[in-house]
Amino acid sequence: MPSEPSTSRPSPGPEPDDEPEMTFRRPDRDPERPVYVISVAASIVSVHPRTLRIYEEEGLICPARTPTNIRLYSENDVRRVMWIRHLTQNLGVNLAGVRILFELEERLGTRILERLYSEAAADGDASGAPAATSTAAAAAAKP
């Protein structure tokens, strides 16, 4: 009588209960990790590389530097530039006002920029006009 082939498969690895509890973050998913050179970061946010240099000179962003002094931008830096662009292009806040808003956000430990954005969206939906422009400008003008 011929023996039948085995239908059981070898286990793909140890059982989950056998493994020690290990939690780690993938380094390629860390938003703090600087990975983008200036040309790539500029293309992501659709600005000229000189604009990123100006934002750095104004103290709005602080990219990491390699040993050869090349700027490297993280995901958080890119998000921050997108906020700067939103505030300047859509709400009419100048760079000094943007700096004040960022400083207020750091001092208070709250997300006032997200609140301004959501208020602008709510006001824009309700009245059809962006009313948050004056709110953001008033907040930026106060020391």
C-alpha positions in Angstrom: 0.0 0.0 0.0 1.6 3.3 -1.0 1.9 5.9 1.7 -0.1 9.1 1.2 1.8 12.4 1.0 1.7 14.4 4.1 -0.7 17.3 3.9 0.6 19.1 6.9 2.8 22.1 6.3 5.8 23.0 8.4 5.0 25.9 10.8 6.0 29.3 9.5 7.9 30.1 12.7 7.5 30.0 16.4 4.2 30.5 18.0 3.4 34.1 19.0 3.4 33.0 22.7 6.9 31.7 22.3 8.4 35.0 21.2 9.5 37.6 23.7 7.5 40.8 23.7 9.4 43.1 21.3 8.1 46.5 20.2 10.2 48.7 18.0 9.6 51.4 15.4 10.7 51.0 11.9 13.3 53.6 11.2 11.8 54.4 7.8 8.5 55.3 9.5 9.9 57.8 12.0 8.6 61.3 11.3 11.6 62.8 13.1 14.2 61.0 11.0 15.8 63.4 8.5 15.8 61.8 5.1 15.0 64.4 2.4 17.7 66.6 0.8 16.6 70.2 0.1 15.6 69.6 -3.6 13.4 66.6 -2.7 11.8 68.4 0.2 11.2 71.5 -2.0 9.5 69.4 -4.6 7.3 67.7 -2.0 5.9 71.0 -0.9 6.0 72.7 -4.3 8.4 75.5 -3.4 11.8 76.6 -4.6 14.8 75.4 -2.5 15.6 79.0 -1.8 12.3 79.3 0.0 13.3 76.5 2.4 16.6 78.3 3.0 14.7 81.6 3.8 12.5 79.7 6.2 15.6 78.4 7.9 17.2 81.8 8.1 14.0 83.2 9.7 14.1 80.4 12.3 10.9 78.7 11.2 12.4 75.4 10.4 15.7 73.8 11.5 16.7 70.9 9.2 19.3 68.4 10.3 22.8 68.6 8.8 25.1 65.9 7.6 28.8 66.0 8.5 29.4 67.6 5.1 26.8 70.3 5.9 24.0 69.1 3.6 20.5 69.9 4.9 18.2 66.9 5.6 14.5 67.4 6.2 12.2 65.1 8.1 8.5 64.4 7.6 7.8 66.8 10.5 9.9 69.5 8.8 7.9 69.0 5.6 4.6 69.2 7.5 5.8 72.4 9.2 6.6 73.9 5.8 3.2 73.0 4.6 1.7 74.8 7.6 3.9 77.8 6.8 2.7 77.8 3.2 -1.0 77.5 4.3 -0.7 80.4 6.8 1.1 82.7 4.4 -0.7 81.8 1.2 -4.3 81.2 2.4 -4.5 83.3 5.6 -2.2 86.2 4.7 0.1 85.8 7.7 3.6 87.1 7.2 6.7 85.2 8.3 7.0 87.2 11.6 3.4 86.2 12.4 4.1 82.6 11.6 7.0 82.6 14.0 4.8 84.1 16.7 2.1 81.5 16.1 4.7 78.7 16.3 6.1 80.2 19.5 2.7 80.5 21.1 1.9 76.9 20.2 5.2 75.7 21.8 4.6 77.8 25.0 1.0 76.8 25.4 1.5 73.2 24.4 -1.7 73.3 22.4 -2.4 72.9 18.7 -3.7 76.4 18.0 -2.8 76.1 14.3 -5.0 73.1 13.9 -7.7 74.9 15.8 -7.4 78.0 13.5 -7.5 75.7 10.5 -10.6 73.9 11.7 -12.3 77.2 12.6 -11.5 78.6 9.2 -13.0 75.6 7.5 -16.1 75.8 9.7 -16.5 79.6 9.1 -15.9 79.2 5.4 -18.5 76.5 5.2 -21.0 78.5 7.2 -20.6 81.9 5.7 -18.9 81.2 2.4 -16.1 83.6 3.2 -12.8 82.9 5.0 -13.3 84.7 8.3 -10.2 83.2 10.0 -7.9 85.5 8.1 -8.5 88.3 10.5 -8.4 85.9 13.4 -5.1 84.5 12.4 -3.7 88.0 11.7 -4.9 89.3 15.1 -3.4 86.3 16.9 -0.1 86.8 15.0 0.0 90.5 15.8 -0.4 90.1 19.6 3.0 89.5 21.4 
